[in-house]
């Protein structure tokens, strides 16, 4: 019985969970500022670009097709991809302005 009382006295008491909560909050803040917020900004910029599409703009689709905007509707874009070849895409399939891609490529090679 003497051994049992010694073991019970040596058992640690309840500890505060405050450091664990603080670490979880800090982890969430780091994820927000380094992952979630930049992704939201990128999506907002892409949406703004798609809304501002105009006739004559050179674009690249998410499938990698390069073309020139021939017509813009509410949800679709007609691209002129070659002489006499026009393809209709959803606006959401337009990835970027062709000039943006060219500047990114020159920045990588420099």
Buried (B, 14 or more C-beta within 10 A) or exposed (E): EEEEEEEEEEEEEEEEEEEEEEEEEEEEEEEEEEEEEEEEEEEEEBEEBBEEBEEEBBBBBEEEBEBBBBEBEEEBBBBBBEEEEEBEBEBBBBBBBBEBBEEEEEEEEE
